[in-house]
Amino acid sequence: MLESHHTNLRRVTYLVLDEADRMLDMGFEPQMKKIVSQIRPDRQTLYWSATQPKVVIGSQDLKAKHSIQQHVDIVTENQKYNKLVKLLDDIMDGSRILIFMDMKKGCDQITRQLRMDGWPALSIHGDKSQAERDWVLSESKAGKSPIMTATDVAARGLDVKDVKYVINYDFPGS
């Protein structure tokens, strides 16, 4: 129909290819490319397959602890800090608590507010010097400051034992 110019695909905004992997396996790549080249470039494209191979990310030897409980509370931006303080009131028993923030600025602001409200909190993020990060980690490990706020960037490679609670203050981007 396309080759005989009985129709065209210039107005297609959504392209859905079902069993795309099978079409590629069967050698239809040139035909698929020809069809796709005739569709507008700002389209949305979906590839579907019921026979997707199993994907493994990371080591298959690693297993999550079954005793970990996850709780999700969805609150407005204005309710977040008060919800955090109420949660800390409920769970604080001297155990280590790690609170993840989205941005360095927010990390510092929340840590400052927690400290002003009497909570033993310190922050760690990419703008801190290595000496500052080492000091924060040593304070946390010694139990002097059991609450640590961190950005996800700073959290990579952190090895803090006996963290009892992990709180995502901001919805994690990864």
C-alpha positions in Angstrom: 0.0 0.0 0.0 2.9 2.4 0.8 4.9 1.5 -2.3 1.9 2.0 -4.6 1.3 5.3 -2.9 -2.3 4.4 -1.9 -1.5 5.7 1.6 1.2 7.4 3.6 2.3 7.6 7.2 3.1 11.3 7.5 0.4 11.9 10.1 1.2 8.9 12.4 2.1 10.1 15.9 2.1 6.7 17.7 4.0 3.7 16.3 3.4 0.4 18.0 5.3 -2.7 16.9 4.0 -5.9 18.5 6.5 -8.8 18.5 9.2 -6.5 17.3 11.9 -8.9 18.5 10.4 -11.7 16.4 10.2 -9.4 13.3 13.9 -8.6 13.7 14.8 -12.3 14.3 12.9 -13.2 11.1 14.9 -10.7 9.0 12.3 -7.9 8.6 14.7 -5.1 9.7 14.9 -3.5 6.3 11.1 -3.4 6.0 10.7 -2.0 9.6 13.3 0.7 8.8 11.5 1.6 5.6 8.2 2.0 7.4 9.7 3.9 10.3 11.5 6.3 7.9 8.1 7.4 6.5 6.7 8.3 9.9 7.1 11.8 11.4 10.2 12.0 13.6 8.4 13.4 16.7 6.4 10.2 17.0 6.2 8.0 20.1 7.4 4.5 19.5 6.5 1.4 21.5 8.0 -2.0 21.0 6.2 -5.0 22.5 7.2 -8.5 23.0 5.7 -11.4 25.0 8.9 -13.4 24.8 11.4 -11.0 26.2 14.4 -12.8 27.6 15.0 -12.7 31.3 17.2 -9.7 32.2 19.6 -9.8 35.1 21.0 -6.6 36.5 23.8 -7.0 39.1 24.8 -10.2 40.7 22.4 -13.1 41.0 24.1 -14.0 44.3 22.8 -10.9 46.1 19.5 -11.3 47.9 17.4 -8.7 49.7 16.6 -9.4 53.3 13.0 -10.7 53.6 12.7 -8.9 57.0 12.9 -5.4 55.4 9.6 -3.6 55.5 8.8 -0.7 53.2 6.3 2.0 53.9 5.2 4.7 51.5 3.6 7.9 52.6 2.6 10.4 50.0 2.4 13.9 51.3 2.5 17.4 49.8 5.8 19.4 49.8 4.5 21.5 52.7 3.8 18.4 54.8 7.1 16.6 54.3 9.2 18.1 57.1 6.4 17.7 59.7 5.9 14.1 58.6 9.7 13.5 58.9 9.8 14.9 62.4 6.7 12.8 63.4 8.4 9.7 61.9 11.6 10.4 63.8 9.6 10.8 67.0 8.2 7.4 66.4 11.3 5.5 65.4 14.2 7.3 67.1 15.8 4.8 69.5 19.5 5.8 69.0 19.8 3.6 65.9 21.3 4.9 62.7 18.9 6.6 60.3 19.9 7.5 56.7 17.7 10.1 55.0 18.1 10.6 51.2 17.5 13.9 49.6 17.3 14.9 46.0 19.6 18.0 46.1 22.6 19.2 48.1 20.8 22.4 49.0 17.8 20.5 50.4 20.1 18.2 52.3 21.8 21.1 54.1 18.5 22.9 54.7 16.8 19.9 56.3 19.9 19.0 58.3 20.1 22.6 59.6 16.3 22.5 60.5 16.7 19.1 62.2 19.6 20.4 64.3 17.7 23.5 65.3 14.9 21.3 66.4 17.3 19.3 68.6 17.9 16.2 66.3 21.4 14.9 66.1 21.8 15.2 62.3 24.7 15.7 59.9 24.8 15.8 56.1 27.0 14.3 53.4 27.0 15.2 49.8 29.2 15.9 46.8 30.0 19.5 47.8 31.6 18.4 51.0 35.4 17.9 51.1 36.7 14.4 51.7 37.7 15.5 55.2 34.2 16.7 56.0 32.7 13.4 54.6 35.1 11.3 56.7 34.2 13.3 59.8 30.5 12.9 59.2 30.9 9.2 58.7 33.0 8.8 61.9 30.4 10.8 63.9 27.7 8.6 62.6 29.6 5.3 63.2 30.4 6.5 66.7 26.7 7.1 67.4 27.2 10.8 68.1 25.1 11.8 65.2 22.8 8.8 64.3 20.8 10.8 61.7 22.6 11.3 58.4 21.2 13.1 55.4 22.7 12.4 52.0 22.2 12.9 48.4 22.1 9.7 46.3 25.4 10.7 44.6 27.2 10.9 48.0 25.6 7.6 49.0 27.4 5.6 46.4 30.1 3.6 48.2 28.9 4.5 51.7 29.5 1.7 54.1 27.6 2.5 57.2 26.9 -0.6 59.3 23.7 -1.1 61.3 21.5 1.4 59.6 18.1 0.6 60.9 16.0 3.0 58.9 16.4 4.5 55.4 14.1 7.3 54.5 13.7 8.7 51.0 12.7 12.3 51.9 12.5 13.1 48.2 11.2 10.6 45.7 14.4 8.9 44.3 15.3 9.6 40.8 17.2 6.3 40.5 
